[in-house]
Amino acid sequence: MFLTVLSGTPLSRIPVAWAPGYRFDSRTNSCYKFHTTPLIWTRAFVACAHEGGYLAIINSKLEHQLIKELYSKSYSSIISGNYNRGAIHLGYKSFEHLSLWMTIHGIPLSRMPVTWAPGEPDNADNSEDCLLMLPNGTLADVNCSDVYPYVCYRKKQINMPVTHLRVVSAVATSSTQIR
């Protein structure tokens, strides 16, 4: 649904390429990829879809901890460049400045095990409809046109080559860039 709204192309028509760099986590039976090339939220969404995944969503306390660890172990060691620092895009969005936060799958944020950062959401300048995670694992709203690194998520598929996730080491960088 989002993909149709954002790009005009249904998800089923986006060519899905095997994307290297995903790491498997046996605790969630899922694969995660930390993208180090910062993008605006919409382009990050499309980049994940192109890889057969979606922007990561925190569905459980375990997944919250996993993404927080992945972020904290990877962020400072491999990301460089000129962009906003200190956060990553996730798969949540507010619709029409209504403060109705939902996952990209339509699940209300209120049902997710997450916590807002102090003073958030603040919808500064009435223009913050995307959500990001801060290093301490709390959430903040942000303008969707601001660029940040992001995390994609994929369910492990049969015969899918995987690399096991080790949050104690840096995650491979992305070779996929959408501009």
Contacts in CASP RR format, 6 or more apart in sequence:
PFRMAT RR
TARGET T0000
AUTHOR 0000-0000-0000
METHOD contacts of the structure
MODEL  1
MFLTVLSGTPLSRIPVAWAPGYRFDSRTNSCYKFHTTPLIWTRAFVACAH
EGGYLAIINSKLEHQLIKELYSKSYSSIISGNYNRGAIHLGYKSFEHLSL
WMTIHGIPLSRMPVTWAPGEPDNADNSEDCLLMLPNGTLADVNCSDVYPY
VCYRKKQINMPVTHLRVVSAVATSSTQIR
2 45 0 8 1.000
2 93 0 8 1.000
2 104 0 8 1.000
3 9 0 8 1.000
3 10 0 8 1.000
3 11 0 8 1.000
3 14 0 8 1.000
3 45 0 8 1.000
3 46 0 8 1.000
3 49 0 8 1.000
4 10 0 8 1.000
4 11 0 8 1.000
6 42 0 8 1.000
6 45 0 8 1.000
6 46 0 8 1.000
7 42 0 8 1.000
7 46 0 8 1.000
11 49 0 8 1.000
14 46 0 8 1.000
14 49 0 8 1.000
14 50 0 8 1.000
15 50 0 8 1.000
16 50 0 8 1.000
16 51 0 8 1.000
16 52 0 8 1.000
17 50 0 8 1.000
17 51 0 8 1.000
17 176 0 8 1.000
18 161 0 8 1.000
19 33 0 8 1.000
19 50 0 8 1.000
19 51 0 8 1.000
19 52 0 8 1.000
19 152 0 8 1.000
19 176 0 8 1.000
20 172 0 8 1.000
20 175 0 8 1.000
21 33 0 8 1.000
21 163 0 8 1.000
21 171 0 8 1.000
21 172 0 8 1.000
21 174 0 8 1.000
21 175 0 8 1.000
22 31 0 8 1.000
22 32 0 8 1.000
22 33 0 8 1.000
22 51 0 8 1.000
22 152 0 8 1.000
22 154 0 8 1.000
22 162 0 8 1.000
22 163 0 8 1.000
23 31 0 8 1.000
23 32 0 8 1.000
23 33 0 8 1.000
23 70 0 8 1.000
23 162 0 8 1.000
23 163 0 8 1.000
23 164 0 8 1.000
23 165 0 8 1.000
23 166 0 8 1.000
23 171 0 8 1.000
23 172 0 8 1.000
24 30 0 8 1.000
24 31 0 8 1.000
24 156 0 8 1.000
24 162 0 8 1.000
24 163 0 8 1.000
24 164 0 8 1.000
24 165 0 8 1.000
25 31 0 8 1.000
25 32 0 8 1.000
25 66 0 8 1.000
25 164 0 8 1.000
25 165 0 8 1.000
26 164 0 8 1.000
27 62 0 8 1.000
27 66 0 8 1.000
28 60 0 8 1.000
28 62 0 8 1.000
28 63 0 8 1.000
28 66 0 8 1.000
29 155 0 8 1.000
29 156 0 8 1.000
30 63 0 8 1.000
30 153 0 8 1.000
30 154 0 8 1.000
30 155 0 8 1.000
30 156 0 8 1.000
31 153 0 8 1.000
31 154 0 8 1.000
31 155 0 8 1.000
31 156 0 8 1.000
31 160 0 8 1.000
31 162 0 8 1.000
31 165 0 8 1.000
32 56 0 8 1.000
32 66 0 8 1.000
32 67 0 8 1.000
32 70 0 8 1.000
32 151 0 8 1.000
32 152 0 8 1.000
32 153 0 8 1.000
32 154 0 8 1.000
32 165 0 8 1.000
32 171 0 8 1.000
33 51 0 8 1.000
33 151 0 8 1.000
33 152 0 8 1.000
33 154 0 8 1.000
33 171 0 8 1.000
33 172 0 8 1.000
33 174 0 8 1.000
34 70 0 8 1.000
34 71 0 8 1.000
34 74 0 8 1.000
34 75 0 8 1.000
34 88 0 8 1.000
34 149 0 8 1.000
34 151 0 8 1.000
34 171 0 8 1.000
34 174 0 8 1.000
35 44 0 8 1.000
35 47 0 8 1.000
35 149 0 8 1.000
35 150 0 8 1.000
35 151 0 8 1.000
35 152 0 8 1.000
35 174 0 8 1.000
35 176 0 8 1.000
36 74 0 8 1.000
36 78 0 8 1.000
36 79 0 8 1.000
36 149 0 8 1.000
36 173 0 8 1.000
36 174 0 8 1.000
37 149 0 8 1.000
37 173 0 8 1.000
37 174 0 8 1.000
37 176 0 8 1.000
37 177 0 8 1.000
38 79 0 8 1.000
38 83 0 8 1.000
38 84 0 8 1.000
38 147 0 8 1.000
38 148 0 8 1.000
38 149 0 8 1.000
38 150 0 8 1.000
39 47 0 8 1.000
39 89 0 8 1.000
39 147 0 8 1.000
39 148 0 8 1.000
39 150 0 8 1.000
39 178 0 8 1.000
40 144 0 8 1.000
40 145 0 8 1.000
40 146 0 8 1.000
40 147 0 8 1.000
41 55 0 8 1.000
41 89 0 8 1.000
41 93 0 8 1.000
41 130 0 8 1.000
41 142 0 8 1.000
41 144 0 8 1.000
41 145 0 8 1.000
41 146 0 8 1.000
42 144 0 8 1.000
43 178 0 8 1.000
43 179 0 8 1.000
44 55 0 8 1.000
44 89 0 8 1.000
44 148 0 8 1.000
44 150 0 8 1.000
45 54 0 8 1.000
45 55 0 8 1.000
45 91 0 8 1.000
45 104 0 8 1.000
46 178 0 8 1.000
47 150 0 8 1.000
47 152 0 8 1.000
47 176 0 8 1.000
47 178 0 8 1.000
48 54 0 8 1.000
48 55 0 8 1.000
48 150 0 8 1.000
48 152 0 8 1.000
48 153 0 8 1.000
50 176 0 8 1.000
50 178 0 8 1.000
51 152 0 8 1.000
51 154 0 8 1.000
51 176 0 8 1.000
52 154 0 8 1.000
53 152 0 8 1.000
53 153 0 8 1.000
53 154 0 8 1.000
54 91 0 8 1.000
54 104 0 8 1.000
54 105 0 8 1.000
54 152 0 8 1.000
54 153 0 8 1.000
55 89 0 8 1.000
55 90 0 8 1.000
55 91 0 8 1.000
55 104 0 8 1.000
55 150 0 8 1.000
55 151 0 8 1.000
55 152 0 8 1.000
55 153 0 8 1.000
56 63 0 8 1.000
56 67 0 8 1.000
56 90 0 8 1.000
56 91 0 8 1.000
56 150 0 8 1.000
56 151 0 8 1.000
56 152 0 8 1.000
56 153 0 8 1.000
57 90 0 8 1.000
57 91 0 8 1.000
57 92 0 8 1.000
57 103 0 8 1.000
57 104 0 8 1.000
57 105 0 8 1.000
57 107 0 8 1.000
57 112 0 8 1.000
57 153 0 8 1.000
58 64 0 8 1.000
58 67 0 8 1.000
58 90 0 8 1.000
58 112 0 8 1.000
58 113 0 8 1.000
58 114 0 8 1.000
59 112 0 8 1.000
59 113 0 8 1.000
60 113 0 8 1.000
61 113 0 8 1.000
64 113 0 8 1.000
64 114 0 8 1.000
64 137 0 8 1.000
66 165 0 8 1.000
66 167 0 8 1.000
67 90 0 8 1.000
67 133 0 8 1.000
67 151 0 8 1.000
68 133 0 8 1.000
68 136 0 8 1.000
68 137 0 8 1.000
69 167 0 8 1.000
70 151 0 8 1.000
70 165 0 8 1.000
70 167 0 8 1.000
70 171 0 8 1.000
71 88 0 8 1.000
71 133 0 8 1.000
71 135 0 8 1.000
71 137 0 8 1.000
71 151 0 8 1.000
72 135 0 8 1.000
73 167 0 8 1.000
73 168 0 8 1.000
73 169 0 8 1.000
73 170 0 8 1.000
73 171 0 8 1.000
74 170 0 8 1.000
74 171 0 8 1.000
75 86 0 8 1.000
75 88 0 8 1.000
75 135 0 8 1.000
75 149 0 8 1.000
77 170 0 8 1.000
78 170 0 8 1.000
78 171 0 8 1.000
78 173 0 8 1.000
79 85 0 8 1.000
79 149 0 8 1.000
83 147 0 8 1.000
83 148 0 8 1.000
84 146 0 8 1.000
84 147 0 8 1.000
84 148 0 8 1.000
86 134 0 8 1.000
86 135 0 8 1.000
86 148 0 8 1.000
87 132 0 8 1.000
87 133 0 8 1.000
87 134 0 8 1.000
87 135 0 8 1.000
87 140 0 8 1.000
87 142 0 8 1.000
87 148 0 8 1.000
88 132 0 8 1.000
88 133 0 8 1.000
88 148 0 8 1.000
88 149 0 8 1.000
88 150 0 8 1.000
88 151 0 8 1.000
89 130 0 8 1.000
89 131 0 8 1.000
89 132 0 8 1.000
89 148 0 8 1.000
89 149 0 8 1.000
89 150 0 8 1.000
89 151 0 8 1.000
90 131 0 8 1.000
90 132 0 8 1.000
90 133 0 8 1.000
90 139 0 8 1.000
90 150 0 8 1.000
90 151 0 8 1.000
91 103 0 8 1.000
91 104 0 8 1.000
91 131 0 8 1.000
92 101 0 8 1.000
92 102 0 8 1.000
92 103 0 8 1.000
92 104 0 8 1.000
92 109 0 8 1.000
92 130 0 8 1.000
92 131 0 8 1.000
92 139 0 8 1.000
93 101 0 8 1.000
93 102 0 8 1.000
93 104 0 8 1.000
93 129 0 8 1.000
93 130 0 8 1.000
93 131 0 8 1.000
93 144 0 8 1.000
94 100 0 8 1.000
94 101 0 8 1.000
94 102 0 8 1.000
94 121 0 8 1.000
94 123 0 8 1.000
94 128 0 8 1.000
94 129 0 8 1.000
94 130 0 8 1.000
94 131 0 8 1.000
94 141 0 8 1.000
95 102 0 8 1.000
95 129 0 8 1.000
96 129 0 8 1.000
97 123 0 8 1.000
97 126 0 8 1.000
97 127 0 8 1.000
97 129 0 8 1.000
99 121 0 8 1.000
99 123 0 8 1.000
100 108 0 8 1.000
101 108 0 8 1.000
101 109 0 8 1.000
101 110 0 8 1.000
101 121 0 8 1.000
101 131 0 8 1.000
102 108 0 8 1.000
102 109 0 8 1.000
103 109 0 8 1.000
103 112 0 8 1.000
109 131 0 8 1.000
114 138 0 8 1.000
114 139 0 8 1.000
115 137 0 8 1.000
115 138 0 8 1.000
115 139 0 8 1.000
116 138 0 8 1.000
116 139 0 8 1.000
116 140 0 8 1.000
117 134 0 8 1.000
117 136 0 8 1.000
117 138 0 8 1.000
117 139 0 8 1.000
117 140 0 8 1.000
118 138 0 8 1.000
120 138 0 8 1.000
120 139 0 8 1.000
120 140 0 8 1.000
120 141 0 8 1.000
121 128 0 8 1.000
121 131 0 8 1.000
121 139 0 8 1.000
121 140 0 8 1.000
121 141 0 8 1.000
122 128 0 8 1.000
122 141 0 8 1.000
123 141 0 8 1.000
124 141 0 8 1.000
124 143 0 8 1.000
125 143 0 8 1.000
127 143 0 8 1.000
128 141 0 8 1.000
128 142 0 8 1.000
128 143 0 8 1.000
129 141 0 8 1.000
129 143 0 8 1.000
129 144 0 8 1.000
130 141 0 8 1.000
130 142 0 8 1.000
130 143 0 8 1.000
130 144 0 8 1.000
130 146 0 8 1.000
131 139 0 8 1.000
131 140 0 8 1.000
131 141 0 8 1.000
131 142 0 8 1.000
132 139 0 8 1.000
132 140 0 8 1.000
132 141 0 8 1.000
132 142 0 8 1.000
132 148 0 8 1.000
133 139 0 8 1.000
134 140 0 8 1.000
142 148 0 8 1.000
156 162 0 8 1.000
163 172 0 8 1.000
165 171 0 8 1.000
END
